């Protein structure tokens, strides 16, 4: 085996040695060092060839010993030979010998090897880690002598793990060394602080370094930037990165790659993406952490295709994504509303043998739940249960909310019951809220009340969301007095009704018998006075022309955008229920004027269409009535109808009802004897021809004149 010799002067130059270094003297000296036990010098070495004889290299060994003695006799101020000044550089070429392990000299040579020397310095680092005071540091470190080699000091500091003691050791060596490369000592100390994630101490040490005039280099900056990243301080990483030019340091590829991550985490998306573009052009090697940040940055900025591109480029370059990359990408695709890509990415993850963790399942549940993919979401839930993985309350609530949105009552009840049996995933207020909502929306009044009582027994008070659902439940059941009681309870709890709650009250009014509307009008007036005024104007049979439209326009101008269509729908539905069609038409016209209803009508050379998908039943019937009258006026004015006319209702059904708009319209069109028939090749469309429509409209006109 090749042994790298360091002369005894490098190890023990401050101790007197005889001209011939015997095995016993070496052992005696080594045993006197407290941090270096004699065990270090008896570490067995591996030899390449046991047949190589020592005698072939005896002369080289004698030269090595002679050189060692000369260096001992030299004064401390005299220049060292190159082999001593930089012992690691030429040791292997000048002082390497092949030794027969069976030779009687083998054990002696082990003591002089570079491996033994390095092992001794590592032992010294461990001893310094265990020191309790500055005095202990000085006492232990003194074994290196009064003027230790910088090379040895670097090894000692680099292998330390105690951040406070590393700084104390640095102070000791600064006082005992004639330093030529002090920057390196600071760098290895900063590395220890980085490993320990001691950001404040690291930044303070760097500040001291600069204040003392010790110029930082690229390693200094890369270490402090890495420390900031490990400590989740991206703004600090950016701050020190931008100071590099002040000290004449140019970032390398590794630093630039790290800064993509830092800028992304600091919120400077433009800079992060700019560096990424540069990385792509110059073909930098990006680490997995940086790729994960890029995917997250693209996802948070809404550029979901960009997130996918990073993933595809990683695969093209042969970089294997880890579980963090997959989790970040799954989360991004879930927020993008792309459940099909969530499924594809998860399959690739399994195909590559990467096991999902809790974050993986969380991303899957959120993605499937948001996209209303109930079967996939429940499959993930069952897989987690099979693996014995405990779900969090947040994830279970995600499932419950999804079940509430799509009407999966039985599945929601099962999940809730399993939460009750769990020790670590007990239902919270939102869990009860979802359960009450599910029962309320499905019209199960008794079950909703039981869930509410169980919630109260568990120490949770109902919130606005729960009471809104409960009022909706009582409204469907035509239990007007319970609606009023629940409303009074809300006020007693000190909860302020919001726009959504008032919209729910309006919706309940559309399902309430005319003789009981007065009870709810009073509630609406107390909840939202300007809405109450509109409702009173609508219910009042005698009202000033144009006043309802004016008051409603003021109301819609003072509520949030997300509830305007719901308010319009409910007010028109209420008009239809009260058989005041003129007021319904007036409110529909207002909705079109304010762009609350978009693209209700469309005209082309071949087809005129009425689009009703986003309208409530009452608003859709009103829009149909207005459209038919407009078609009649077109004929009266001599305007030619197109070859085809269509009504688009959509084909969906309400999540808690078997009836959709299409089913109701099919029945209504038959009552009107209208020639519109459901198109077999266009689901949700009712179509008729120009001639059939013209004949029907003319017949309607004749019948109206006859009854006038």
C-alpha positions as CSV (number, residue, x, y, z in Angstrom):
1,X,0.0,0.0,0.0
2,X,1.2,3.6,-0.6
3,X,1.8,5.4,2.6
4,X,1.9,9.2,2.7
5,X,4.6,10.2,5.1
6,X,4.6,13.5,7.1
7,X,7.9,14.3,8.7
8,X,8.0,14.2,12.6
9,X,8.6,17.9,12.5
10,X,5.2,18.4,11.1
11,X,3.6,16.5,13.9
12,X,5.8,17.1,16.9
13,X,8.3,19.8,15.9
14,X,8.2,21.5,19.3
15,X,9.4,18.3,21.1
16,X,13.0,17.1,21.3
17,X,13.7,13.9,19.3
18,X,16.8,11.8,19.0
19,X,18.6,11.5,15.7
20,X,17.2,8.1,15.2
21,X,13.4,7.9,15.8
22,X,12.7,4.7,17.4
23,X,9.3,2.9,17.7
24,X,9.4,3.3,21.5
25,X,10.1,7.0,21.4
26,X,7.2,7.6,18.9
27,X,4.8,5.6,21.1
28,X,6.0,7.5,24.2
29,X,5.4,10.9,22.6
30,X,2.0,9.9,21.2
31,X,0.8,8.6,24.5
32,X,1.5,11.9,26.1
33,X,-1.2,13.6,24.0
34,X,-4.5,13.5,25.8
35,X,-6.8,14.0,22.8
36,X,-4.9,11.3,20.8
37,X,-5.1,8.0,22.5
38,X,-2.5,5.3,21.5
39,X,-5.3,3.4,19.8
40,X,-5.2,5.9,17.0
41,X,-1.7,4.9,16.0
42,X,-2.6,1.2,15.9
43,X,-5.4,1.4,13.3
44,X,-4.9,-1.5,10.9
45,X,-4.1,-0.5,7.4
46,X,-5.1,-2.1,4.2
47,X,-2.3,-3.1,1.9
48,X,-2.5,-3.5,-1.8
49,X,-0.1,-6.4,-2.2
50,X,1.3,-8.4,0.7
51,X,4.1,-9.6,-1.4
52,X,5.9,-6.3,-1.9
53,X,9.0,-6.1,0.2
54,X,10.1,-3.3,2.3
55,X,13.8,-3.6,1.4
56,X,13.2,-2.3,-2.1
57,X,12.4,1.1,-0.5
58,X,14.7,1.3,2.4
59,X,16.7,4.1,1.0
60,X,13.6,6.2,0.4
61,X,12.6,5.6,4.0
62,X,16.0,6.6,5.3
63,X,15.9,9.8,3.2
64,X,12.5,10.6,4.6
65,X,13.7,10.2,8.2
66,X,16.8,12.3,7.4
67,X,14.6,15.1,6.0
68,X,12.5,14.9,9.1
69,X,15.5,15.4,11.4
70,X,16.7,18.3,9.3
71,X,13.4,20.1,9.7
72,X,13.5,19.5,13.4
73,X,16.9,21.2,13.7
74,X,15.8,24.2,11.6
75,X,14.7,27.4,13.4
76,X,11.0,28.2,13.4
77,X,11.6,31.2,11.2
78,X,13.5,29.5,8.5
79,X,11.6,28.7,5.4
80,X,10.2,25.2,5.2
81,X,10.8,22.9,2.2
82,X,8.0,22.7,-0.3
83,X,7.0,19.2,1.0
84,X,6.5,20.6,4.5
85,X,4.8,23.9,3.6
86,X,2.2,22.0,1.6
87,X,2.4,18.5,3.1
88,X,-0.7,17.2,1.3
89,X,0.4,18.2,-2.2
90,X,3.6,16.1,-2.8
91,X,3.4,13.6,0.0
92,X,2.0,10.9,-2.2
93,X,4.7,11.3,-4.9
94,X,7.8,11.9,-2.9
95,X,7.2,9.9,0.4
96,X,5.1,7.0,-0.8
97,X,6.4,3.5,-0.2
98,X,5.0,0.0,-0.6
99,X,5.2,-2.0,2.5
100,X,5.0,-5.7,3.2
101,X,2.5,-6.0,6.1
102,X,4.6,-8.9,7.4
103,X,7.7,-6.7,7.7
104,X,8.8,-5.9,11.2
105,X,8.9,-2.3,10.2
106,X,5.2,-2.1,9.1
107,X,3.8,-1.1,12.5
108,X,6.4,1.7,12.8
109,X,5.5,3.0,9.4
110,X,1.8,3.1,10.2
111,X,2.6,5.7,12.8
112,X,4.1,8.0,10.2
113,X,1.3,7.7,7.6
114,X,-1.0,10.5,6.4
115,X,-4.0,8.4,7.4
116,X,-2.7,8.2,11.0
117,X,-2.0,11.9,11.0
118,X,-5.5,12.7,9.7
119,X,-7.1,10.3,12.2
120,X,-5.2,12.0,15.0
121,X,-6.4,15.5,13.9
122,X,-10.0,14.2,13.8
123,X,-9.7,12.9,17.3
124,X,-8.4,16.3,18.3
125,X,-11.6,17.9,16.8
126,X,-13.7,15.5,18.9
127,X,-11.8,16.5,22.0
128,X,-12.3,20.2,21.2
129,X,-16.1,19.6,20.7
130,X,-16.3,18.3,24.3
131,X,-14.5,21.2,25.9
132,X,-16.4,23.3,28.5
133,X,-14.4,26.5,28.5
134,X,-11.9,28.7,26.7
135,X,-9.1,27.3,29.0
136,X,-10.0,23.8,28.0
137,X,-9.8,24.7,24.3
138,X,-6.4,26.2,24.8
139,X,-5.2,23.2,26.8
140,X,-6.4,20.6,24.3
141,X,-5.3,22.6,21.2
142,X,-1.8,23.2,22.5
143,X,-0.8,19.6,21.5
144,X,-0.3,21.1,18.0
145,X,2.5,23.2,19.3
146,X,3.0,27.0,19.6
147,X,3.0,27.5,15.8
148,X,0.9,24.7,14.3
149,X,0.5,24.2,10.5
150,X,-2.4,26.0,8.9
151,X,-3.2,22.7,7.1
152,X,-3.6,20.9,10.3
153,X,-5.7,23.7,11.8
154,X,-8.0,23.6,8.8
155,X,-8.6,19.9,9.2
156,X,-9.3,20.3,12.9
157,X,-11.8,23.1,12.5
158,X,-13.4,21.4,9.5
159,X,-14.2,18.3,11.5
160,X,-15.7,20.1,14.5
161,X,-19.4,19.9,15.2
162,X,-19.9,22.1,18.3
163,X,-20.5,25.6,16.8
164,X,-19.6,27.6,20.0
165,X,-16.4,25.6,20.5
166,X,-15.5,26.0,16.8
167,X,-15.5,29.8,17.3
168,X,-13.4,29.5,20.4
169,X,-10.9,27.2,18.7
170,X,-10.7,29.7,15.8
171,X,-9.8,32.5,18.3
172,X,-7.1,30.3,19.8
173,X,-5.5,29.4,16.4
174,X,-5.7,33.1,15.3
175,X,-3.6,34.0,18.3
176,X,-1.1,31.2,17.9
177,X,-0.6,31.3,14.1
178,X,1.2,33.5,11.7
179,X,-1.7,33.4,9.3
180,X,-1.3,33.6,5.5
181,X,-4.7,32.4,4.5
182,X,-7.0,33.4,7.3
183,X,-10.0,33.3,4.9
184,X,-9.8,29.5,4.8
185,X,-10.0,29.3,8.6
186,X,-13.1,31.5,8.6
187,X,-14.6,29.5,5.8
188,X,-14.3,26.1,7.6
189,X,-15.7,27.7,10.8
190,X,-18.6,29.1,8.9
191,X,-19.2,25.6,7.6
192,X,-19.5,24.3,11.1
193,X,-22.1,27.0,11.9
194,X,-23.9,26.2,8.7
195,X,-24.2,22.5,9.6
196,X,-25.5,23.5,13.0
197,X,-27.9,26.1,11.4
198,X,-26.6,28.9,13.6
199,X,-27.5,31.8,11.4
200,X,-27.0,34.6,13.8
201,X,-23.5,33.3,14.8
202,X,-22.6,32.8,11.1
203,X,-23.6,36.2,10.0
204,X,-21.9,37.8,13.0
205,X,-18.7,35.9,12.2
206,X,-18.8,37.0,8.6
207,X,-19.3,40.6,9.7
208,X,-16.3,40.3,12.0
209,X,-14.3,38.8,9.1
210,X,-15.1,41.8,6.9
211,X,-14.5,44.3,9.7
212,X,-11.0,42.9,10.3
213,X,-10.1,43.3,6.7
214,X,-10.1,39.6,5.8
215,X,-11.4,39.4,2.3
216,X,-14.2,36.8,1.8
217,X,-14.0,34.6,-1.3
218,X,-16.5,32.6,-3.3
219,X,-16.5,29.8,-0.8
220,X,-17.3,32.3,2.0
221,X,-20.4,33.5,0.1
222,X,-21.5,30.1,-1.0
223,X,-21.3,28.9,2.6
224,X,-23.3,31.9,4.1
225,X,-25.9,31.6,1.3
226,X,-26.3,27.9,1.9
227,X,-26.6,28.6,5.7
228,X,-29.4,31.1,5.0
229,X,-31.2,28.6,2.8
230,X,-30.9,25.9,5.5
231,X,-32.3,28.3,8.1
232,X,-35.2,29.2,5.8
233,X,-34.0,32.8,5.5
234,X,-34.1,33.4,1.7
235,X,-34.1,37.2,2.0
236,X,-30.7,36.9,3.8
237,X,-29.4,34.7,1.1
238,X,-30.4,37.3,-1.5
239,X,-28.8,40.1,0.6
240,X,-25.4,38.4,0.8
241,X,-25.6,37.2,-2.8
242,X,-26.0,40.8,-4.0
243,X,-23.0,41.9,-2.0
244,X,-20.6,39.6,-3.8
245,X,-19.6,42.1,-6.5
246,X,-18.5,44.5,-3.7
247,X,-15.7,42.0,-2.8
248,X,-14.8,41.1,-6.4
249,X,-16.5,37.7,-6.2
250,X,-18.3,36.3,-9.2
251,X,-20.9,33.6,-8.5
252,X,-20.3,30.2,-10.0
253,X,-23.0,27.9,-11.4
254,X,-23.6,26.3,-8.0
255,X,-24.2,29.6,-6.3
256,X,-26.5,30.8,-9.1
257,X,-28.5,27.6,-8.9
258,X,-28.9,28.1,-5.1
259,X,-30.1,31.6,-5.7
260,X,-32.9,30.4,-8.0
261,X,-34.2,28.7,-4.9
262,X,-33.5,31.7,-2.7
263,X,-35.2,34.3,-4.9
264,X,-38.1,32.0,-5.4
265,X,-38.6,31.6,-1.6
266,X,-38.1,35.3,-1.1
267,X,-41.0,36.1,-3.4
268,X,-38.9,37.6,-6.2
269,X,-40.4,35.4,-8.9
270,X,-39.0,37.5,-11.8
271,X,-35.4,37.2,-10.6
272,X,-35.8,33.5,-9.9
273,X,-37.2,32.8,-13.4
274,X,-34.6,35.1,-15.0
275,X,-31.8,33.0,-13.4
276,X,-33.6,29.8,-14.5
277,X,-33.6,31.0,-18.1
278,X,-29.9,31.6,-17.8
279,X,-29.4,28.2,-16.3
280,X,-31.2,26.6,-19.2
281,X,-29.1,28.5,-21.8
282,X,-25.8,27.7,-20.0
283,X,-26.8,24.2,-19.0
284,X,-26.2,24.5,-15.3
285,X,-26.7,21.5,-13.1
286,X,-29.7,22.3,-10.9
287,X,-30.1,20.5,-7.6
288,X,-33.4,18.9,-6.6
289,X,-34.2,21.6,-4.0
290,X,-33.9,24.3,-6.7
291,X,-36.1,22.3,-9.1
292,X,-38.7,21.9,-6.4
293,X,-38.7,25.7,-5.8
294,X,-39.1,26.4,-9.5
295,X,-42.1,24.1,-9.7
296,X,-43.6,25.8,-6.7
297,X,-42.8,29.3,-8.1
298,X,-44.5,28.5,-11.4
299,X,-47.4,27.0,-9.6
300,X,-47.9,29.9,-7.2
301,X,-47.8,32.4,-10.1
302,X,-50.4,30.4,-12.0
303,X,-48.0,29.2,-14.7
304,X,-48.8,25.5,-14.4
305,X,-47.4,24.6,-17.8
306,X,-44.1,26.1,-16.7
307,X,-44.2,23.8,-13.6
308,X,-44.7,20.8,-15.9
309,X,-41.9,22.0,-18.2
310,X,-39.4,22.0,-15.3
311,X,-40.5,18.4,-14.5
312,X,-40.1,17.3,-18.2
313,X,-36.7,19.0,-18.5
314,X,-35.5,17.2,-15.4
315,X,-36.5,13.8,-16.9
316,X,-34.9,14.8,-20.2
317,X,-31.6,15.6,-18.5
318,X,-31.7,12.3,-16.6
319,X,-32.3,13.9,-13.2
320,X,-34.4,11.6,-11.1
321,X,-37.2,13.4,-9.2
322,X,-37.5,12.6,-5.5
323,X,-40.6,12.5,-3.4
324,X,-40.4,16.3,-2.7
325,X,-40.4,17.1,-6.4
326,X,-43.4,14.8,-7.0
327,X,-45.3,16.3,-4.0
328,X,-44.7,19.9,-5.2
329,X,-45.8,19.0,-8.7
330,X,-48.9,17.1,-7.5
331,X,-49.9,20.1,-5.3
332,X,-49.4,22.5,-8.3
333,X,-51.5,20.4,-10.6
334,X,-54.2,20.0,-8.0
335,X,-54.4,23.8,-7.6
336,X,-54.5,24.1,-11.4
337,X,-57.7,21.9,-11.4
338,X,-56.0,19.2,-13.5
339,X,-56.9,16.0,-11.8
340,X,-56.0,13.9,-14.9
341,X,-52.4,15.1,-14.6
342,X,-52.4,14.4,-10.9
343,X,-53.3,10.8,-11.7
344,X,-50.6,10.6,-14.4
345,X,-47.8,12.0,-12.2
346,X,-48.8,9.8,-9.3
347,X,-48.6,6.8,-11.5
348,X,-45.1,7.8,-12.7
349,X,-44.1,8.2,-9.1
350,X,-45.2,4.7,-8.3
351,X,-43.6,3.3,-11.5
352,X,-40.3,4.7,-10.4
353,X,-40.5,3.0,-7.0
354,X,-40.8,6.2,-5.0
355,X,-43.0,5.6,-1.9
356,X,-45.7,8.3,-1.2
357,X,-45.6,10.0,2.2
358,X,-48.2,12.0,4.1
359,X,-47.6,15.1,2.0
360,X,-48.1,13.1,-1.2
361,X,-51.5,11.9,0.0
362,X,-52.4,15.4,1.2
363,X,-51.7,16.8,-2.3
364,X,-53.8,14.0,-3.9
365,X,-56.7,14.5,-1.6
366,X,-56.7,18.3,-2.1
367,X,-56.4,17.9,-5.9
368,X,-59.1,15.3,-6.2
369,X,-61.3,17.1,-3.7
370,X,-61.0,20.5,-5.4
371,X,-61.8,18.9,-8.8
372,X,-64.7,16.8,-7.3
373,X,-63.2,13.5,-8.3
374,X,-64.9,11.6,-5.4
375,X,-63.9,8.1,-6.4
376,X,-60.2,8.9,-6.7
377,X,-60.2,10.9,-3.5
378,X,-61.9,8.1,-1.5
379,X,-59.5,5.6,-3.0
380,X,-56.6,7.6,-1.7
381,X,-58.4,7.8,1.7
382,X,-58.7,4.0,1.8
383,X,-55.1,3.5,0.7
384,X,-53.9,5.6,3.6
385,X,-56.1,3.6,6.0
386,X,-54.7,0.3,4.6
387,X,-51.1,1.6,5.1
388,X,-51.9,2.5,8.7
389,X,-51.2,6.1,8.0
390,X,-53.1,8.4,10.4
391,X,-55.0,11.2,8.7
392,X,-55.0,14.8,10.0
393,X,-58.1,16.7,10.8
394,X,-57.4,19.0,7.9
395,X,-57.3,16.1,5.4
396,X,-60.5,14.6,6.8
397,X,-62.2,17.9,6.6
398,X,-61.1,18.2,3.0
399,X,-62.8,14.9,2.2
400,X,-65.9,16.0,4.1
401,X,-66.2,19.3,2.2
402,X,-65.8,17.4,-1.0
403,X,-68.6,15.0,0.0
404,X,-70.8,18.0,0.9
405,X,-70.2,19.6,-2.5
406,X,-71.1,16.5,-4.5
407,X,-73.8,15.0,-2.2
408,X,-71.9,11.9,-1.0
409,X,-73.9,11.6,2.3
410,X,-73.1,7.9,3.2
411,X,-69.4,8.4,2.5
412,X,-69.3,11.5,4.6
413,X,-71.0,9.8,7.5
414,X,-68.5,6.9,7.4
415,X,-65.5,9.3,7.4
416,X,-67.0,11.3,10.3
417,X,-67.6,8.1,12.3
418,X,-64.0,7.0,11.8
419,X,-62.8,10.4,12.9
420,X,-64.8,9.9,16.1
421,X,-63.1,6.6,16.8
422,X,-59.6,8.0,16.1
423,X,-57.4,9.2,19.0
424,X,-55.4,11.7,16.9
425,X,-58.0,12.9,14.4
426,X,-61.0,14.0,16.4
427,X,-63.7,16.1,14.7
428,X,-63.4,19.8,15.0
429,X,-65.9,22.6,14.4
430,X,-65.4,22.4,10.6
431,X,-65.9,18.6,10.7
432,X,-69.3,19.1,12.4
433,X,-70.0,22.0,10.0
434,X,-69.5,19.8,6.9
435,X,-71.7,17.1,8.4
436,X,-74.6,19.5,9.2
437,X,-74.3,21.0,5.7
438,X,-74.4,17.5,4.1
439,X,-77.6,16.6,5.9
440,X,-79.1,20.1,5.4
441,X,-78.5,20.1,1.7
442,X,-80.0,16.6,1.3
443,X,-83.1,17.7,3.3
444,X,-82.4,15.3,6.2
445,X,-83.7,17.6,8.9
446,X,-83.6,15.2,11.8
447,X,-80.0,14.0,11.0
448,X,-78.9,17.7,10.7
449,X,-80.4,18.5,14.1
450,X,-78.7,15.5,15.7
451,X,-75.4,16.5,14.2
452,X,-75.8,20.0,15.5
453,X,-76.7,18.7,19.0
454,X,-73.7,16.4,19.0
455,X,-71.6,19.4,18.1
456,X,-72.9,21.5,21.0
457,X,-72.2,18.6,23.3
458,X,-68.6,18.5,22.1
459,X,-68.2,22.1,23.2
460,X,-68.3,23.8,19.8
461,X,-70.6,26.7,19.1
462,X,-72.3,27.0,15.7
463,X,-70.7,29.4,13.2
464,X,-72.3,31.4,10.4
465,X,-71.7,28.7,7.9
466,X,-73.5,26.1,10.0
467,X,-76.5,28.3,10.7
468,X,-76.7,29.2,7.0
469,X,-76.9,25.5,6.1
470,X,-79.5,24.9,8.9
471,X,-81.7,27.7,7.6
472,X,-81.5,26.3,4.1
473,X,-82.5,22.9,5.5
474,X,-85.5,24.3,7.3
475,X,-86.5,26.3,4.2
476,X,-86.6,23.1,2.1
477,X,-88.7,21.4,4.7
478,X,-91.1,24.4,4.7
479,X,-90.5,24.9,8.4
480,X,-90.6,28.7,8.4
481,X,-90.9,29.1,12.2
482,X,-87.6,27.1,12.6
483,X,-86.0,29.4,10.1
484,X,-87.0,32.5,12.1
485,X,-85.9,30.7,15.4
486,X,-82.5,29.9,13.9
487,X,-82.1,33.5,12.6
488,X,-82.8,34.9,16.1
489,X,-80.3,32.4,17.6
490,X,-77.7,33.8,15.1
491,X,-78.3,37.3,16.4
492,X,-78.1,36.2,20.0
493,X,-74.7,34.7,19.4
494,X,-73.5,38.0,18.2
495,X,-72.9,36.8,14.6
496,X,-73.3,39.5,11.9
497,X,-75.1,38.1,8.8
498,X,-73.1,38.5,5.6
499,X,-74.1,38.6,2.0
500,X,-74.1,34.8,1.6
501,X,-76.4,34.4,4.6
502,X,-78.8,37.0,3.3
503,X,-78.7,35.2,-0.1
504,X,-79.7,32.0,1.7
505,X,-82.6,33.9,3.3
506,X,-83.7,35.0,-0.2
507,X,-83.4,31.4,-1.4
508,X,-85.6,30.2,1.4
509,X,-88.2,32.8,0.5
510,X,-88.5,31.3,-3.0
511,X,-89.5,28.0,-1.3
512,X,-91.9,29.6,1.3
513,X,-95.7,29.7,0.9
514,X,-97.0,33.2,0.1
515,X,-98.9,33.4,3.4
516,X,-95.7,33.0,5.5
517,X,-93.5,35.4,3.5
518,X,-94.1,38.2,6.0
519,X,-92.2,36.3,8.7
520,X,-89.1,36.1,6.5
521,X,-89.4,39.7,5.1
522,X,-88.9,40.8,8.7
523,X,-85.8,38.7,9.1
524,X,-84.4,40.1,5.8
525,X,-85.0,43.7,6.9
526,X,-83.1,43.1,10.2
527,X,-80.2,41.3,8.4
528,X,-79.8,43.7,5.5
529,X,-82.1,46.8,5.4
530,X,-81.5,47.7,1.7
531,X,-82.3,44.1,0.7
532,X,-85.4,44.2,2.9
533,X,-86.6,47.3,1.1
534,X,-86.2,45.6,-2.3
535,X,-88.1,42.5,-1.1
536,X,-90.9,44.7,0.3
537,X,-91.1,46.5,-3.0
538,X,-91.3,43.2,-4.9
539,X,-93.9,41.7,-2.6
540,X,-96.0,44.8,-2.7
541,X,-98.6,44.4,-5.4
542,X,-98.8,48.2,-6.1
543,X,-95.4,49.8,-6.6
544,X,-94.2,52.7,-8.6
545,X,-93.0,51.9,-12.1
546,X,-89.2,51.6,-12.4
547,X,-88.7,51.9,-8.6
548,X,-88.0,48.2,-8.1
549,X,-85.3,48.3,-10.8
550,X,-83.7,51.4,-9.4
551,X,-83.6,50.1,-5.8
552,X,-82.3,46.7,-7.0
553,X,-79.5,48.4,-9.0
554,X,-78.4,50.3,-5.9
555,X,-78.4,47.1,-3.9
556,X,-76.4,45.2,-6.4
557,X,-73.8,48.0,-6.5
558,X,-73.2,47.5,-2.7
559,X,-72.7,43.8,-2.5
560,X,-69.8,41.5,-3.4
561,X,-69.4,40.4,-7.0
562,X,-69.6,36.7,-6.1
563,X,-73.2,36.9,-4.8
564,X,-74.7,39.3,-7.4
565,X,-76.0,36.5,-9.7
566,X,-77.4,34.6,-6.7
567,X,-79.3,37.7,-5.6
568,X,-80.7,38.3,-9.1
569,X,-81.7,34.7,-9.5
570,X,-83.5,34.6,-6.1
571,X,-85.3,37.9,-6.7
572,X,-86.5,36.8,-10.1
573,X,-87.5,33.3,-8.7
574,X,-89.5,35.1,-6.1
575,X,-91.3,37.2,-8.7
576,X,-92.1,34.1,-10.7
577,X,-93.5,32.4,-7.6
578,X,-95.6,35.5,-6.8
579,X,-96.8,35.5,-10.5
580,X,-95.5,39.1,-11.1
581,X,-93.9,38.4,-14.5
582,X,-93.4,42.0,-15.4
583,X,-91.2,42.6,-12.4
584,X,-89.3,39.4,-13.2
585,X,-88.6,40.7,-16.7
586,X,-87.6,44.0,-15.3
587,X,-85.0,42.4,-13.0
588,X,-83.8,40.1,-15.9
589,X,-83.2,43.2,-18.0
590,X,-81.2,44.7,-15.1
591,X,-79.1,41.6,-14.9
592,X,-78.3,41.8,-18.6
593,X,-77.6,45.5,-18.4
594,X,-75.1,45.0,-15.5
595,X,-73.5,42.0,-17.2
596,X,-74.5,39.8,-14.3
597,X,-75.9,37.4,-17.0
598,X,-73.4,37.0,-19.8
599,X,-73.9,35.5,-23.2
600,X,-77.5,34.6,-22.7
601,X,-78.3,35.2,-26.4
602,X,-76.2,34.3,-29.4
603,X,-76.9,34.8,-33.1
604,X,-75.3,33.5,-36.2
605,X,-76.3,33.2,-39.9
606,X,-77.4,29.6,-39.3
607,X,-78.6,29.5,-35.7
608,X,-80.1,31.7,-32.9
609,X,-79.7,30.3,-29.4
610,X,-80.8,31.0,-25.8
611,X,-78.2,29.9,-23.2
612,X,-79.7,29.2,-19.8
613,X,-77.1,27.1,-18.0
614,X,-76.1,29.7,-15.4
615,X,-79.7,30.8,-14.6
616,X,-82.0,29.6,-11.9
617,X,-85.3,28.0,-12.9
618,X,-87.3,31.2,-12.5
619,X,-84.7,33.3,-14.3
620,X,-84.5,30.7,-17.1
621,X,-88.3,30.6,-17.5
622,X,-88.3,34.4,-17.6
623,X,-85.5,34.5,-20.2
624,X,-87.5,32.0,-22.3
625,X,-90.6,34.1,-22.1
626,X,-88.7,37.2,-23.2
627,X,-86.9,35.3,-26.0
628,X,-90.1,34.0,-27.4
629,X,-91.6,37.5,-27.5
630,X,-88.5,38.8,-29.2
631,X,-88.8,36.1,-31.9
632,X,-92.4,37.1,-32.5
633,X,-91.4,40.7,-32.8
634,X,-88.7,39.7,-35.3
635,X,-91.4,38.0,-37.4
636,X,-93.7,41.0,-37.2
637,X,-90.9,43.3,-38.3
638,X,-90.3,41.1,-41.4
639,X,-86.9,39.8,-40.1
640,X,-86.0,36.4,-41.5
641,X,-85.3,33.6,-38.9
642,X,-82.2,31.4,-39.3
643,X,-82.5,27.7,-40.3
644,X,-82.1,26.5,-36.8
645,X,-83.1,27.8,-33.3
646,X,-81.9,26.3,-30.1
647,X,-82.2,26.4,-26.3
648,X,-79.2,25.3,-24.2
649,X,-80.1,24.2,-20.7
650,X,-77.1,21.9,-20.0
651,X,-77.6,18.3,-19.1
652,X,-76.4,18.3,-15.5
653,X,-78.5,17.5,-12.4
654,X,-78.4,19.3,-9.1
655,X,-76.0,17.5,-6.7
656,X,-78.8,16.9,-4.2
657,X,-81.7,16.4,-6.6
658,X,-82.5,14.1,-9.5
659,X,-84.0,17.1,-11.4
660,X,-82.0,19.4,-13.6
661,X,-82.9,22.4,-15.7
662,X,-83.2,20.2,-18.8
663,X,-85.9,17.9,-17.2
664,X,-88.0,20.9,-16.1
665,X,-87.7,22.6,-19.5
666,X,-88.7,19.5,-21.4
667,X,-91.9,19.4,-19.4
668,X,-92.5,23.2,-19.8
669,X,-91.9,23.2,-23.5
670,X,-94.5,20.5,-23.9
671,X,-97.0,22.6,-21.9
672,X,-96.3,25.5,-24.3
673,X,-96.7,23.1,-27.3
674,X,-93.4,24.5,-28.5
675,X,-91.8,22.6,-31.3
676,X,-88.4,22.3,-29.5
677,X,-87.1,18.7,-29.0
678,X,-84.1,17.4,-27.3
679,X,-81.3,16.9,-29.7
680,X,-80.0,13.3,-29.7
681,X,-76.5,14.3,-30.8
682,X,-76.2,17.4,-28.6
683,X,-76.9,16.7,-25.0
684,X,-78.6,19.6,-23.1
685,X,-79.9,21.2,-26.3
686,X,-83.5,21.6,-27.5
687,X,-83.6,22.4,-31.2
688,X,-86.2,23.3,-33.8
689,X,-86.3,24.4,-37.4
690,X,-87.1,27.8,-38.9
691,X,-90.4,26.6,-40.4
692,X,-91.6,24.8,-37.3
693,X,-90.8,27.8,-35.1
694,X,-92.4,30.2,-37.5
695,X,-95.6,28.2,-37.7
696,X,-95.8,27.9,-33.9
697,X,-95.2,31.6,-33.3
698,X,-97.9,32.6,-35.8
699,X,-100.3,30.2,-34.1
700,X,-99.5,31.7,-30.7
701,X,-100.2,35.2,-32.1
702,X,-103.5,34.1,-33.4
703,X,-104.6,32.5,-30.1
704,X,-103.5,35.7,-28.2
705,X,-105.6,37.9,-30.4
706,X,-108.6,35.5,-30.0
707,X,-108.5,35.7,-26.3
708,X,-107.8,39.4,-26.1
